[in-house]
Amino acid sequence: MNSVIGDILPLAFGIAISPIPVIAAILMLLSPRAKGTSLGFLAGWILGIVVTTTIFTLVSTLLPPAGSDGSKPINGTIKIVLGLVLLLLSIRQWRSRPKAGVEPVLPKWMSAIATMTPAKALGLGFLLSAVNPKNLLMAITAGLAIGGSSLSGGQSALAIAVFTVIAALTVAIPVIAYLAASEKMAGPLESLRDWLVHNNAAVMSVLLLVIGVVVIGKGLANF
């Protein structure tokens, strides 16, 4: 159990340290429908993580078991491929950094956040956590680690729960903090949003690089 948790922790942090959903959550907290949209977004974000991780945990149980020497070549190959894709995404993020003095361009859908309903916010949260390529790769890798182990059903569910809680923290914390003390949190959230907007590409590039190398290392260990 401990080894599986150790394997999925970096992946959970990889999802957690995602500037775009945090920026989206902050914009919702500063919108006229702060409570409904932010809670809807958080619910969708959590649901997306749970669904994708659970699906790939179940799928990974269909892979061939370990050989007599403990090797899992198919599992290892998948992890290496996923790690290489993460490295490619890291390079892409680094190249997308705004040049000095140039204001970063945010996704167009963010301009509609102020008028979103809670239901649309829930759908957006689900899409950002479940369909976003980077998060999807993290969920696949976590599912391989959980489903490819010898954990019981209850232990696998606990591992998915731990993964989800950690992955959702960076969205949950500002939402809970703002709802608990909205007047005090408005200023700090604005500052955090500005910092994330200007450092999004660099943060994601370094993150994807580190996790990509870790995943490739885990894949090689399966041979």
Secondary structure, DSSP 8 states (H G I E B T S, - for coil): -HHHHHHHHHHHHHHHS-HHHHHHHHHHHTSTTHHHHHHHHHHHHHHHHHHHHHHHHHHHTTS----TTS--HHHHHHHHHHHHHHHHHHHHHHHT---TT------GGGGGGGG--HHHHHHHHHHHHHTSHHHHHHHHHHHHHHHTS---HHHHHHHHHHHHHHHHHHHHHHHHHHHHSHHHHHHHHHHHHHHHHHHHHHHHHHHHHHHHHHHHHHHHTT-
